[in-house]
Amino acid sequence: KAGVTQTPRYLIKTRGQQVTLSCSPISGHRSVSWYQQTPGQGLQFLFEYFSETQRNKGNFPGRFSGRQFSNSRSEMNVSTLELGDSALYLCASSLGVVDEKLFFGSGTQLSVL
Amino acid sequence: GIQVEQSPPDLILQEGANSTLRCNFSDSVNNLQWFHQNPWGQLINLFYIPSGTKQNGRLSATTVATERYSLLYISSSQTTDSGVYFCAVGPYNQGGKLIFGQGTELSVKP
């Protein structure tokens, strides 16, 4: 069974631009969560989607948004990039019903210059 | 919100040694997981253990939910065990949301 796939692996953007990250969950998993990892703040929850609906949201500004498609694939968008958005963005999937064991992708390393 | 504290923050071991990592959390949870992040950044799920004890090879974990802590045991450590170990907890009725601790950075020397 294929794992969680995130693309691209690396991204370099400049301040003010926007970026879209993609995540394909494990087949059969209906929940996709996104996390931001930085050296200073550690791993922080961004949001979770389940059956195309946002089920939970973390404490991030509205510049961070996401969506989930009918095939459970998810995208995350960050608009008006700031230097502080430089981070490793990790996507995780789970069955999303009873067993909430999370499986993570390899992440997208975003650098904002 | 729920606070998650892990100890120790850093640990250096000789190959073959055993270790215990601890995770304390500040409120009741229905979801607790341990992860290992390797040097390439990949987070591997080690255990889903909201309560009780589980074992997987040289690793085992115990969660005492009533006392709000969990322990991860690593026996006969190997250099490939190096990396950062995270404990993460999930609040009730919040689906797949996890709150992570700051991690324990483990270095196993040959």
Chai-1 contact restraints between the chains, C-beta under 6 A:
chainA,res_idxA,chainB,res_idxB,connection_type,confidence,min_distance_angstrom,max_distance_angstrom,comment,restraint_id
A,S31,B,G96,contact,1.0,0.0,6.0,A-B,restraint_1
A,S33,B,G96,contact,1.0,0.0,6.0,A-B,restraint_2
A,G42,B,F100,contact,1.0,0.0,6.0,A-B,restraint_3
A,G42,B,Q102,contact,1.0,0.0,6.0,A-B,restraint_4
A,L43,B,F100,contact,1.0,0.0,6.0,A-B,restraint_5
A,F45,B,K97,contact,1.0,0.0,6.0,A-B,restraint_6
A,E48,B,G95,contact,1.0,0.0,6.0,A-B,restraint_7
A,E48,B,G96,contact,1.0,0.0,6.0,A-B,restraint_8
A,E48,B,K97,contact,1.0,0.0,6.0,A-B,restraint_9
A,R55,B,G95,contact,1.0,0.0,6.0,A-B,restraint_10
A,N56,B,Q94,contact,1.0,0.0,6.0,A-B,restraint_11
A,N56,B,G95,contact,1.0,0.0,6.0,A-B,restraint_12
A,N56,B,K97,contact,1.0,0.0,6.0,A-B,restraint_13
A,L88,B,G41,contact,1.0,0.0,6.0,A-B,restraint_14
A,S94,B,G96,contact,1.0,0.0,6.0,A-B,restraint_15
A,E100,B,N31,contact,1.0,0.0,6.0,A-B,restraint_16
A,E100,B,G96,contact,1.0,0.0,6.0,A-B,restraint_17
A,K101,B,Y48,contact,1.0,0.0,6.0,A-B,restraint_18
A,F103,B,N45,contact,1.0,0.0,6.0,A-B,restraint_19
A,F104,B,L43,contact,1.0,0.0,6.0,A-B,restraint_20
A,S106,B,Q42,contact,1.0,0.0,6.0,A-B,restraint_21
A,G107,B,G41,contact,1.0,0.0,6.0,A-B,restraint_22
